[in-house]
Amino acid sequence: MPDVRLKFEGGEVTPKEGVTTLGRTADNDVAFPNDSNVSRYHAEIEFRDGEFCLIDLNSSNGTAVNGVKVSGETYLKPGDQITLGGSSSIAFEGPAEDEEEKEEASASVAVPPVGDAVRQVPGMTAAAPTSSGSRTMLMIAGGAVLIAIVVVGVTGTIYYRSVSSGCTATAKILKPEPGETIYQPTQIEVDSDKTECVTKAIFTLDGQEFASSDSEPYTATLDPKEHPDLADGFDHTLGIVLVADDGSQVPQGGVLLAMETRKVEKPDERQESEQPPQQTPDSTEVKGKEISIIQIQEMTNDLVKRFSGNNRYNVSNKQFLQEVQKKAAEYAQEGYYDRAARYRDAINVAFVKEQNLDPALGYMLAMSRTKFDPQKQGAEEGLWRMNADFVKANAYDGLCGGQPISEASQNCAAKAAALYMKALVYGVFDGDPVYSAVAFGRSTADAVAWKATLPKDRSDVWNSIRTAPEREQLIRFFAAGIVAQNPLKFGLKRDKPISGLYP
């Protein structure tokens, strides 16, 4: 296999003999997790008969090689510059061609056949070869050189038009914001700069133009009803492309958002009791309430914002949201808030005051594991269902003053769970509460070993966690959390948002 490399900001990869994948998610061979212009699975490079072929996977913002957009696929050569989504670059590098071989190749083209040469007499100008074969070869060689010059000139012109422009204008979409769900016609707000050279701004959805603006402030209206096929629970890229006065187009990035075409209204309780709710393909019924996949996504995104720190989570995977949606029905049972309120002081003191953890962590864990019912099950007991031998062996009951985790006030259970979670959050997962919750039940040594199996970039939670038991804990953690924080949406009229118990 040829000795080539893919070089990009932050790394270098040797292409595989089979297929090398490029995209935004961490499970790609070359990943750009922080570039919203790059599709989840954007392109791939396939090794075919000794060559490498770049294939665009119908990406939203396109793929280019040396500034020329790839339509379908193209073969790569050393020195090519690959651009994904107009913003992330990859250099396709290989060994330089041997200079002597290049000179020999050049000489072999330029020297005519020996047999057709005419001996030159001193003082005389050499006559043109009389052989018709020689004349024909010279004509062919000259024509080839002329074609090569024309091709190089045209290629240079195309490349210049594609990527070269004296225009340094920039534009950034301010509204709608990343992660927002669009229910109704929304005005797009743009912050632009140095636009004297701009003739037009084009607005795109997943790379397809849907509106344009000829003057500042560049704006357009995004109406989800005009794009019903995009109301699918997935993220879609709203992008902006500036067109310079020389005709060149420069993508300016974009924002990921979801769209919902259903009319969202506050339900009328009388009508709700008289008429059964209608189901849609992407909805589920919980306690007489219709919860769409879009609503699940909104509630999940809101939940991750309740955790402090610099952790970034992508929780928009449709399979993950569907699993959370199904599991939420198990937690949509009235009475959890009153049960949680009995242990409010124990949870707030242990998790927040003593261990400086996010209050949401203690409550979401307890909801996901016991629904705030400390009744013992097998060898596990307390609000967080911990094994007493495990607690004792690791000295997590060091602040309990001799009390067991089964005692009625749950003070010891809260102290043990909080101390254990602090060891996971700060001792293993670098301040990450979500992965710590997923690892609940493991020893810190086992948690370290599990962490080593995860990708370096863990922002895409669902695709980073591949094992069934951990995925189950992840699903339960978020299903319990969205129900506890949004009881009315799940038909729980007696309960309140769990955040009302936070200190």
N, C-alpha and C positions, 0 to 999 in steps of 0.2 A: 504494500500500500504506500502511496506517495507520502513523503514526510512533509505534512502541512499542519498548520495550527490555526485556531480561531482565537484572536486576541480581542478583548473588550475591556471596558473599564471595570476593574476589580477582579480580573481573572484571565486565564488562558486554558483552552480545551483542545485536545487532539480529537478530530472527528473520528467516529466509529466506522468500522467496516460496513455496518448496516446503515442505520438511520440515526442521525444526530438531531435532536429536537431543540427548537428555539421558541421562547415565549415568556410570558409574564409570571406564570406559576412556578413554584420552587421545584416541581418534579421534572422540569425541562433540563436538558443537558447544559444549555446556556440560558440563564434566567435573568430577567430584568424586573424584579418584583415591585419596584417603586415607580415604574413608568406606565402610566395609565394609557398611553398611546399604543402600547404593545398588547396584542391580544393574548388571551390565556395560552393558547397553542397557536402561535403565529406562523411559523414556517419550519421546514426541516431540510436537512442536507443528507442526500442519499448517495452512497458510494456505488457507482455503476461502472463496471468494466474498466477500472483503473482511473475513473474520473469522478468528480464530486458535482452533484446536481442540486441546486437550490430550488425548493418547491414552496411557493406561497400557499398557505392553507386557508385561502379566502379570508385573510385577516381584515380587520375593520379599517385600518389606516394604511395598509399596503406595505410592500417590501420593494426596496430599490437596490440595484447594484451599480456602483459608480454614478449615482444620481439618476439612473434610468429605471423606471418602474418595471417590475417583473410581472409579466402576465402569464400565470401558470408556473413555468419553470425555466431555469437557465443554468448552463454549465459554468462552473467557477474556474478561475485561473489565479495563481499566486499574484498578490498585489491588489486583488479586488476589494472594494469597500462595500460591505453590506449594511443597509440602514433599515431598521424595523420601525414602522410607524412614524417615520420622519424624524425620530429623535434619539434612538439607541443605535450605536454603530458597532460593527464587528469587522475586524480586519482578517481577511483570508490570506495567510502568509505561508510561503514555502521556500525551499532553497533557491538561491539565485542561479540563473542559467550560467554555465561556465563560459567565460569570456572567449577562450580560445575556440570553443565550439561555435560561438556566434560569429567570430571572425572567419573561420573556415567556411561556415554556411554562406556568409556574405561573399567570400571570394569565389565560391563555386558557382554562384549566380552570375557574377560579373564577368568571368573569363570565358571567351568563346571557345569552341572546339579547336584543338591544336591543328587538326588537319585542314582547317579552312583559313588559317592565318596566311598573310602575304608578307614575304620577307621585305623589310624596309631597307632601301639603298641610301647611304649617306648623302645628304643634300637634297633629297627628294621627299615629298610627302607621301605617306603610305596610301595606296589606293584602297578603295572600299572592296571588301571581299566580293568575289564574283560568284561564289557558290550560292545557288538559290536556297539550299537548306540553311546556310548560315544567315542569309538575309531574313529568312522566315523566323528563325530563332531569335534574332535581334529584335524583330518587330514584336514578337510575342513578349519578350522580356521587357521591351519598352512599354508595351500596353499594360503589362502587369504592374510595372512601377507607377504608371499614371493612375491606374485604378486604385492602387494602394494609397497614393497621395490624396485622391478624391475621397476615399473612405475615411482616412484619418482626418481630413478637413471637415467632412460632414459630421463624423463622430464627435470631434472637438466642438463643433457648433452646437450639436444636440446636448452634449454634456454641459456646455456653458449655459444654455438656455434653461436647463433643468436645475442646476444648483448654484450658478453664479449670478449674483445680483448685487448692485450697490445699495439696495434698499435694506435698511437695518431696522425696519419697523417691528414692533412686538405687540401681541394682543393676548390677554388672559381673560378667561370666562370667570366672572365673579358669582353670577347667579344664573341657573340653579347651582347649588353647592354640591360637591362630591358626596355620593351616597344618598342624595335626596330622591324621593319618589314623587313623580309628577302625576297629579290627578286631573288637573284642569289646565287650560291655556296659560302658559307662563312666559313672561317677558325675559329674554336673555339679556343680561347686563355684561358689558365687556370693558375692561380697562386697557386702553391702547396707548402707544407711545411712538413718536417719530414716524408718523403716518403720512408725511408729505408725499412720499413716493408710492402710496397705495391707491389703487383705483377701485378696489372692491374687496369686501370680506365675504367669504362663503361659509355657511354653517352646514355641518354634516352630522349625520347619525350613522354610526358604524361605517364611516367612510363614504356614505352616499349623501350628495347634496340635497337639501330640502328647502333652503332659503338663502338669500344673500342681501347685502346692504352696501350701497354705493357711497355712503358718507358717514362721518362720525356724528353722534356716537353709534358705532356699529351695533345693531340690535335686530332681533327677529322674535317671532312668537313661536314657541314650541307647544303644539296642541297634541296631547296623547291620542285623541280620537282620530287624528290623521295617520296614526301609526299603530293600528290595533294589533298587528303582528308582533310588535315589540313588548306588548303587555304579557310577558311570559315568565316573570320572576327573575330573569337574568339581568345583569348589569349591561348597559349599552353606553357607548362613548359618544358624547356630544362634543364635537370638535369645531375648530375655526381655522380657516385657511386664508391667508392674506395673498391677494394678487397684486404684484408690483406693476409699475407702469411699463416695464419691459416685457411683461407677459409671464414672468416666472411666478410659480405658486409655492408658497412656503407654509407647511403645516405648523400650527402654533400650539399643538397639544390640545387637551380637552379634559372633560370631567366624566366620571362614571356615574350613571343614574339609572333608576328603574322607572317604568311607566305603568300606570293602571288606568284602564278606560272605564271601569265601573264607577257609577255615581256613588259617592260616599256621603251618607247622611246619618244623622243621629236617629237611631231606630225609635219608632213609636211603640211604646210598651203595649198599648191596647191592640195594635195591629199585630204585634209580635206574638201575642198570646192567642190570636185568632187564626193566624196564617202560619203554616210551617215554612221555614226558610228554604229558598231554592239553592240547590247546589250548583257550583261551577266546576269545571274540570280541575282547577287548581285551588280548591277550597275544601275545608273539612268542617264538620258540625261538632261543636263542643257546647254541651248544656244549652241547646237551642240557639247557639250563636254560630254564624257562618264566619270562619276565619280563613282568609285567603293567604296564599303563599306570599303575596306582597306585604300583607300586614305582619306576617311572621318575620319577614326580612326587616321591616321597620323596627319591630319590637326588639329583635336580636341586636341590631345595630345600636339601638338606644341603650341596651344592656351593657355592651362592652365599653361604652363611654363612661360608665359609672366606676370604672377601675382607673386608679391613678397610674402614673408612670408613663414611659414613652413606648409602651407596647402597641404595635399596630396589628389589627386583626382583620383579615378578609373572611367574613362569615356569610358571603353571598352565594356560596355554592348551592345550586338548586337541590341536589340530592340531600345535602345536609339539612337544608330548610324543610324539605319534605319529611325527613325523619323527625325533626323537632316538632313539626306540625302534628304528626301522628302521636308522638309521645305526650304532647301537651294535654291530650284528653285524659290521661292518667292522673294528672295533677289538678285538673279543674274540678276540685271538690270543695264545697263550702266549709268554712271553719278554721282554715289554716292561720288566718291573721290573729284570731283570739288565742290560739294555741301558742303562736310565736310570741305574743305579747307577754305571756307568763314568764318567758325566759329573756326578756329584753335586756334587763340589767346584766345578767350573766354573760350574754353575747357581747354587748357593747363594752363591758369592762375588759373581758379577756381578749377579744380580737382587736379592738380599737385603742383602748387606753393602755393596756399592758404590752401588746405586741405590735402596735402601730400598723395594723392591716386594714384594708378597705372593709368597711362595714358590710358591703354587699357580699363579700366572700363568705363570711360566717353564716349569713341568712340563706344565701343561695345553696350553699353546701347542705345545710340542715334541711331545707325544703326538698332538695333533690334526693337525699338519703332517707329521710324519715317523715317528711311532711310535718315536722315538729311533734312527732309522737315518739317519746323516748323508750317505748316498750322494747324489752330485750328480744332479739331474734337470734337463736343459736348462741354462738360465742360473742356476738356483737351486741353492744348496748349503748344507751345514751342517744342524744339528739343527732350525733354524727356516726352512730353505729361503728364504734371502734372496739377492737379486741383488747380486753383488760390486760392480758399478758403482754401484748405488744406495747401498750402504754407504759406498763411497769418496766419492761426490759429496756426501754429507751428513755426512761426518766421523764416522760412527758407529764407525769403527775407531780412534778417537783414543787408546784405552787398550790397543791391541793390540801396541804396540811393533814394528810392521812385519810382524806375522804375518798371514796371510790367514785368512778365515773357514773355509776348507777344511782347515786343519791338524788333525791327528789328535786332539789333546786337546780340541778344540772350545772352548778358552778364549777365543779371539778371537770366535768365533761367539756365545758366551754374552754377552760384553761388548758386542758390536754390537747384539744383539737386546735386551738390557736397556736400553741407552742409547736405542735407538729407541722401546721401549715406554714409557720414562719421558717422552719427548717427547710421546707420544700421551696417556698417562694424566694427566699434570699440565699439559701445555702445551695440550691440546686438549679433553679430556673431563672436566675438573674432578675428577680423582681417580677416575674410573670405569673399572675394569679390563675389564669385560665389553664395553662399546662400543669400547674400545681394541683388544681382541682381534679384534673383528669388523672393525675398520678396518685390520687388519694388511695391509701391502703398499702402502698409500697413502702418499704424501708427507704431511707435516703440513699443507701448504696444501690438498691434496685432502681430507684428513680434516676440516679446518675447514669446507670447502664442503659436505661430506656432512652434517656435524653440523647445518648450517643448515637442512637439509631435514627434520630430525627434529622431532617435537613437543617443546614445552618440558618437559612431564612425560614422561620416558622410562621410567617404572617398568614399564609393560607392554611387555616387550621384543619379543615377537613382533609385536604390532600397531604398534609404533613403527618397526620395520624392515620395509620393504616391498619392497626391491629383491632380486632373486634371488641375486646373488653374495654379498651380505652375509648373507642368510638362510642360505645354505649354510655360510658360515664360523661363524655362530652355532650351527647344528646340530652341526657337527663339533666345535666347542669343547666343547660340553656332552656330546656322545656319547662323545668321547675321555675327558673328565673323569670321567664316572660309571663307565666301565669301569676306568680306572686306579685309582680309589679303592675300587671294589667288585669285585675280581676273582673272588671265590668265587661271587658271585651270577651271574656270567657263565660259570661252569664252569672258571675258570682257576686250577687248584689249585696250580700251581707259582709263581704270582705273589703279590705282597703289595700292600696299599694304598700308593699312591704317596706319601702323606703320611709314610710311614716314612723317606723320604729328605730331608724338610724339616729345616732346621737347628734 
